[in-house]
Amino acid sequence: MWTRIVVWDLLRLLITGRAALVAENLALRQQLAVMQHAVPRPKLRRRDRIFWVWLSRLWTGWRSALIIVQPGTVVRWHRQGFRLYWRWKSRHRGDGRPAISRAVRDLVRRMAQANPLWGAPRIHGELLKLGIEISQAAVAQYMPRRRKPPSPTWRAFLKNHAGHLVAVDFFTLPTATFRILFVFVVLAHDRRRVLHFNVTEHPTAAWTGQQIREAFPWDTAPRFLLRDRDGIYGGDFGRVVDSMGIEQVPTAARSTWQNPYCDDSEASGLCAKVPVQRAA
């Protein structure tokens, strides 16, 4: 009889043990849910974060048991730990070249300021004569940076050289017989005068160079010639312009605003509105 009671109690414990564990987990989860409503944002210590990061690496079902924070928060803690570890791993240990003394750095700056024409090689040589062992790269590093004069803007260039600047461009002209003609225009920037224009059905670099000869006979060539980056301005055209002592100023790619008075859309209107000085 007694043996029968012990076996029965043992079987009941084995059967109901898992149910009791589930009930206990359910009760704990319910209490945690109540506490989460009472405290919207619990304060976690560093060891709490370390525990969840460690648990997430060992247990695949850690997300199902997490209530106090979102799973993404634990992942962020893990990444922060990696960043702190590698920051500690990459910390400066004092290795490498010895630091340059402050007196030597001040001497390099004074020598550079007192001698504006001296560069790093000259100052490096003078320091070696004084018995100061330092590399030329270190001298260049500690020399004061001299400010370069600001370069003029594109608008300032056009304004300053308007009297010696001409612009060229092509624009198309459809005819009544459905032909396409190419009109070459040479425009002076000072008064926006059309100096020369001609029409062709098949423009080439040689033909365009001949138009420049006809536009500027004798000694009337300007100093600068403003153009776009069309491939027709290479070869024979470039040789003709260079032989006449004209400096070509190509505009930047896809920057039609740099040649506003002689763009293809503007040139067609200029030929109709501006009086022509010379025309072929």
Phi, psi and omega per residue, in radians:
M1 nan -0.835 -3.133
W2 -1.138 -0.679 3.124
T3 -1.147 -0.632 3.130
R4 -1.151 -0.624 -3.138
I5 -1.218 -0.713 -3.140
V6 -1.121 -0.751 3.133
V7 -1.134 -0.691 3.123
W8 -1.124 -0.759 3.119
D9 -1.122 -0.662 3.125
L10 -1.147 -0.734 3.108
L11 -1.153 -0.697 3.133
R12 -1.137 -0.636 3.118
L13 -1.171 -0.709 3.138
L14 -1.175 -0.618 -3.107
I15 -1.307 -0.769 -3.050
T16 -1.539 -0.093 -3.095
G17 -1.132 -0.769 -3.141
R18 -1.170 -0.690 3.100
A19 -1.100 -0.681 3.103
A20 -1.134 -0.670 3.116
L21 -1.136 -0.717 3.092
V22 -1.115 -0.742 3.124
A23 -1.115 -0.680 3.122
E24 -1.140 -0.746 3.088
N25 -1.088 -0.688 3.110
L26 -1.103 -0.724 3.127
A27 -1.131 -0.717 3.125
L28 -1.145 -0.735 3.118
R29 -1.102 -0.675 3.130
Q30 -1.128 -0.708 3.130
Q31 -1.179 -0.666 3.087
L32 -1.131 -0.652 3.094
A33 -1.110 -0.711 3.092
V34 -1.099 -0.755 3.124
M35 -1.150 -0.587 3.113
Q36 -1.149 -0.647 3.067
H37 -1.200 -0.611 -3.119
A38 -1.302 -0.664 -3.141
V39 -2.096 1.710 -3.043
P40 -1.061 -0.624 -3.060
R41 -2.313 1.569 -3.111
P42 -1.186 2.624 3.132
K43 -1.593 2.071 -3.129
L44 -1.805 2.412 3.087
R45 -1.517 3.019 -3.087
R46 -1.117 -0.668 -3.133
R47 -1.185 -0.494 3.045
D48 -1.153 -0.749 3.110
R49 -1.116 -0.745 3.127
I50 -1.084 -0.667 3.124
F51 -1.074 -0.786 -3.085
W52 -1.271 -0.596 3.057
V53 -1.131 -0.734 3.110
W54 -1.139 -0.735 -3.130
L55 -1.154 -0.627 3.140
S56 -1.157 -0.409 3.116
R57 -1.466 -0.357 -3.061
L58 -1.815 -0.483 -3.018
W59 -2.143 2.145 -3.113
T60 -1.273 -0.412 -3.119
G61 -1.697 0.460 -3.079
W62 -1.168 -0.448 -3.119
R63 -1.167 -0.579 -3.123
S64 -1.213 -0.431 -3.127
A65 -1.685 -0.035 -3.073
L66 -1.543 2.189 -3.119
I67 -2.190 -0.686 -2.964
I68 -1.217 -0.511 3.110
V69 -2.389 3.006 3.091
Q70 -1.420 2.638 3.087
P71 -1.020 -0.584 3.103
G72 -1.089 -0.507 3.099
T73 -1.144 -0.726 3.113
V74 -1.125 -0.689 3.097
V75 -1.098 -0.689 3.108
R76 -1.144 -0.675 3.059
W77 -1.056 -0.705 3.139
H78 -1.089 -0.767 3.131
R79 -1.161 -0.665 3.083
Q80 -1.094 -0.672 3.087
G81 -1.097 -0.698 3.090
F82 -1.112 -0.742 3.125
R83 -1.095 -0.740 3.118
L84 -1.120 -0.663 -3.129
Y85 -1.141 -0.818 -3.105
W86 -1.273 -0.469 3.014
R87 -1.149 -0.715 3.076
W88 -1.179 -0.648 -3.135
K89 -1.164 -0.587 -3.067
S90 -1.717 0.273 -3.091
R91 -1.147 2.729 -3.132
H92 -1.330 2.180 -3.091
R93 -1.843 0.148 3.123
G94 1.461 0.137 3.120
D95 -1.422 3.039 3.098
G96 1.799 -2.854 -3.094
R97 -1.232 2.609 3.083
P98 -1.185 2.553 -3.107
A99 -1.229 2.577 3.090
I100 -1.377 2.333 -3.113
S101 -1.161 2.710 -3.117
R102 -1.122 -0.595 3.141
A103 -1.110 -0.723 3.139
V104 -1.187 -0.697 3.122
R105 -1.100 -0.730 3.098
D106 -1.146 -0.624 3.118
L107 -1.151 -0.704 3.107
V108 -1.078 -0.756 -3.133
R109 -1.156 -0.723 -3.138
R110 -1.151 -0.710 3.124
M111 -1.135 -0.675 -3.141
A112 -1.217 -0.665 3.136
Q113 -1.275 -0.606 -3.135
A114 -1.346 -0.381 -3.135
N115 -2.258 1.466 -3.054
P116 -1.075 -0.422 -3.100
L117 -1.518 -0.102 -3.137
W118 -1.447 2.374 3.042
G119 -1.776 -3.023 -3.114
A120 -1.101 -0.688 3.120
P121 -1.078 -0.700 -3.114
R122 -1.198 -0.782 3.136
I123 -1.143 -0.650 3.099
H124 -1.082 -0.744 3.109
G125 -1.122 -0.696 3.119
E126 -1.136 -0.651 3.128
L127 -1.193 -0.625 3.089
L128 -1.143 -0.609 3.086
K129 -1.118 -0.546 3.122
L130 -1.434 -0.018 3.131
G131 1.473 0.310 -3.142
I132 -1.695 2.007 -3.118
E133 -1.452 1.934 -3.134
I134 -2.689 2.576 -3.127
S135 -1.477 2.771 3.107
Q136 -1.156 -0.598 3.109
A137 -1.116 -0.669 3.100
A138 -1.164 -0.653 3.095
V139 -1.091 -0.796 3.122
A140 -1.111 -0.542 -3.132
Q141 -1.219 -0.650 -3.063
Y142 -1.672 -0.022 3.055
M143 -1.236 2.474 3.118
P144 -1.171 2.470 -3.139
R145 -1.376 2.147 3.126
R146 -1.525 2.300 -3.139
R147 -1.294 2.275 3.088
K148 -1.475 2.557 3.101
P149 -1.082 2.413 -3.106
P150 -1.122 2.409 3.117
S151 -1.321 2.561 -3.127
P152 -1.195 2.629 3.095
T153 -1.320 2.945 3.132
W154 -1.109 -0.682 3.120
R155 -1.127 -0.692 3.111
A156 -1.139 -0.663 3.100
F157 -1.090 -0.796 3.135
L158 -1.105 -0.668 -3.119
K159 -1.250 -0.723 -3.076
N160 -1.242 -0.536 -3.064
H161 -1.986 0.414 -3.100
A162 -1.066 -0.606 -3.120
G163 -1.275 -0.303 -3.111
H164 -2.107 0.435 -3.035
L165 -2.204 2.310 3.017
V166 -2.177 2.691 3.132
A167 -2.164 2.526 3.133
V168 -2.252 2.657 3.080
D169 -2.968 2.852 3.052
F170 -1.881 2.570 2.890
F171 -2.453 2.704 -3.054
T172 -1.668 2.637 -3.122
L173 -2.400 1.902 3.096
P174 -1.336 2.544 -3.132
T175 -1.855 3.035 3.137
A176 -1.187 -0.396 3.133
T177 -1.667 0.313 3.079
F178 1.167 0.504 3.006
R179 -1.661 2.702 3.114
I180 -1.957 2.077 3.094
L181 -1.836 2.542 3.122
F182 -1.877 2.154 -3.111
V183 -1.842 2.140 3.105
F184 -1.728 2.226 -3.041
V185 -2.141 2.377 3.009
V186 -2.040 2.100 -3.016
L187 -2.122 2.323 3.045
A188 -1.501 2.363 -3.066
H189 -1.414 -0.446 -3.032
D190 -1.119 -0.841 3.137
R191 -2.066 0.153 -3.116
R192 0.952 0.847 3.138
R193 -1.670 2.432 3.029
V194 -1.395 1.886 -3.107
L195 -1.421 -0.547 -3.059
H196 -2.857 2.526 2.983
F197 -2.675 2.716 3.123
N198 -2.712 2.798 -3.050
V199 -2.152 2.435 3.079
T200 -2.596 2.765 3.108
E201 -1.659 -0.401 -3.126
H202 -2.337 1.522 -3.123
P203 -1.276 2.440 3.070
T204 -2.306 2.960 3.121
A205 -1.166 -0.646 3.117
A206 -1.164 -0.728 3.129
W207 -1.136 -0.707 3.135
T208 -1.161 -0.679 3.082
G209 -1.114 -0.619 3.102
Q210 -1.146 -0.592 3.115
Q211 -1.143 -0.605 3.094
I212 -1.168 -0.672 3.086
R213 -1.084 -0.752 -3.124
E214 -1.244 -0.524 -3.122
A215 -1.283 -0.529 -3.066
F216 -2.284 1.368 3.088
P217 -1.329 2.788 3.087
W218 0.981 -2.194 -3.055
D219 -1.912 0.661 -3.108
T220 -1.775 0.218 -3.103
A221 -1.193 2.426 3.104
P222 -1.345 3.106 -3.141
R223 -1.514 -0.684 -3.091
F224 -2.176 2.585 3.072
L225 -2.236 2.030 -3.104
L226 -1.650 2.242 -3.109
R227 -2.613 2.931 3.043
D228 -1.573 -3.001 -3.050
R229 -1.732 0.588 3.086
D230 -1.150 2.473 -3.116
G231 -1.151 -0.261 -3.117
I232 -1.249 -0.272 -3.120
Y233 -1.543 0.318 3.099
G234 -1.846 3.128 3.068
G235 1.163 -2.083 -3.082
D236 -1.061 -0.671 -3.140
F237 -1.058 -0.827 -3.124
G238 -1.088 -0.686 3.137
R239 -1.165 -0.668 3.115
V240 -1.137 -0.800 -3.118
V241 -1.118 -0.747 -3.139
D242 -1.151 -0.654 3.133
S243 -1.155 -0.445 3.125
M244 -1.526 0.014 3.114
G245 1.346 0.398 -3.139
I246 -1.703 2.333 3.107
E247 -1.629 2.127 3.141
Q248 -1.405 2.371 3.116
V249 -2.137 1.583 3.125
P250 -1.309 2.481 3.083
T251 -1.329 2.839 3.091
A252 -1.189 2.753 -3.131
A253 -1.105 2.351 3.118
R254 0.978 0.687 3.136
S255 -2.249 1.182 -3.118
T256 -1.143 -0.365 3.135
W257 -1.165 -0.294 3.107
Q258 -1.325 -0.245 3.056
N259 -2.229 1.109 -2.941
P260 -1.259 -0.490 -3.037
Y261 -1.541 -0.225 -3.106
C262 -2.332 0.585 3.022
D263 -1.305 2.836 -3.044
D264 -1.069 -0.598 3.131
S265 -1.328 -0.548 -3.128
E266 -1.445 -0.554 -3.053
A267 -1.153 -0.606 3.136
S268 -1.114 -0.638 3.092
G269 -1.295 -0.568 3.136
L270 -1.160 -0.675 -3.136
C271 -1.103 -0.445 -3.137
A272 -1.577 -0.422 -3.012
K273 -1.872 -0.571 -3.017
V274 -1.619 2.376 3.098
P275 -1.159 2.459 -3.057
V276 -1.592 2.287 3.095
Q277 -1.430 -0.813 3.094
R278 -2.452 2.429 3.089
A279 -2.407 2.488 3.128
A280 -1.486 nan nan
